[in-house]
């Protein structure tokens, strides 16, 4: 039948001459195909060879993705290698990894060094935000925020975004919390020094701001580029501030915005509850922490005195 077909007779003529039906011809031809088990074994052998080649190539070219690896295997094997097949072998060999962008690489490096706080006034975050003041244009609100207590420490609101206002916001926070820093006290170690964390805005990276923080005895640190989550507490605070206290109003002048910010400052610290503080206000949380801290220190002193008496008796 195949000879008659190859002699330019055509399949239809060959079937007519032999009296064979088309179904019988294709049925018999199907039986002559290679058994499925044999094909599977050959496929497994090819996969084993491909795996060996992939492991050898990946040692020299660890950055090769599946697309480039498929092209390389095609050159080595001398036949087309499907990329999906390479992807399956990559998963089998645990070679798959998500591609990371520059921002993700920077974040993974610096986010490991984020400082964790366990007491008030250990870490303050500082940043500025914009508020529209109607005919007076844009106002610039420089804020200082305590990471541990979630207290809005203080602010400076002005129509200019100069570095002096950034310095004033920190000074205002220190003046309103005099117990935090005692000028001239050399007993404070660097580990207990108040830290100011800011972004890389021109106001906070200026020489004037750096020198002022040094004179005030504060430790200054800047977040890494493209990592706003390192300053996430004050970024979240700005969202809340605008959503609850700024956006509901349409200010016509700078004075109207200033009054609204003054009222917001009182309400945020005294009346607004925070889920991160166990649904307490910042002032309530500070009072509770001080009581617990004092009780803990008193207990430690009593235990220490009892241990000293036991030693003396012994």
C-alpha angles and dihedrals in degrees: 000000000000090000092053090048093050091050088072092261096122128228095268093055092044091053091048093052094047097040090231119144121235092241092053091049094053092041092056091044091053091055090056092060120110113275116260093237091057091051092050092051092050090048090052091050090051090049090052091053091046092049091052092049092046092052091049094048095044091057090060097032108032092165095060112122125206094269094055092040091054090052091049093049090049089058093047099043095041092228135079114281115200115234092222088058090053090049090054091051091047090056091047092051093043092240097130117110130163114254111248126212125221092261092053092049091051092047094050089052100048102032089071090066098053110135118239117213130210104174139044120273093017095114129017124187119210129194142139133238135189127247124184113232102189113234091008092062123221125355123205119220115198109198136191119203132187110226096204102044097027087228119156094230099192143303148211119224119193143144092245128065098215127148091246090067091054089054092046092054091057092045091050090053092050093047092051090048103042094162091068102068128027110196113230095018106138094180093081110099123212090254091061095043117118111254124214114204120195140162124252097270117144092249093056097041094049120117090238092058093046092050092047092053090049092050090049090052095244129141113235126204132172126210120243120265116275093013107108089156088074086067090037099131095062092039088056090045091055090052091052092044094054096039096051105025111020113032096052088066134061107213118208097188142018090253092059091052091047092055092048091050092049091053091045091053091057096042095046095054100034108032112016113093121217126213091211089058095051091267094302127130116250092253092049091048092050092050092049093047092050092052093049092044092051091048091050093049091048091052091049091050092051092049090048092051092049091051090050091051091050090051092049092048091049 
